Amino acid sequence: MVIDFKNKLYTYKTDIFLPEGIEIINTPGHTLPHWSIVAKEDGKNIVFSGDATRPEMLNEDYSPEGQDIPKLIDSALKICEIADEIVPGHGPNLGREEIEKIKNNLLKFKNK
């Protein structure tokens, strides 16, 4: 993994062994770099999102905060599209109903 914050070089080692059903996805925005983990289990995608998605995104008055707001929104929407369940870095797990609410709240910012 190469992380050089001063020169904005962000990469991770791509030749690491991951067990079947585990995938690492790039989810920048909250911080640069940021990755999330997708675990496929029983036909479901469980995304361990770290701070790419947050429980406060459920609030109607949510206002995005992070190093790169457009990337944060895109990353969170990407997670919402693939996840059946989200395990955020803080707070309880999020199911389909909460994921749809987050998606709808974030789409408001995309349409501005």
Buried (B, 14 or more C-beta within 10 A) or exposed (E): EEEEEEEEEBEEEEEEEEEEEEEBBBBBBBBBBBBBBBBEEEEEBBBBBBBBBBBBBBEEEBEBEBEBBEBBBBBBBBBBEBBBBBBBBEEEEBEEEBBEBBBEBBEEBEEE
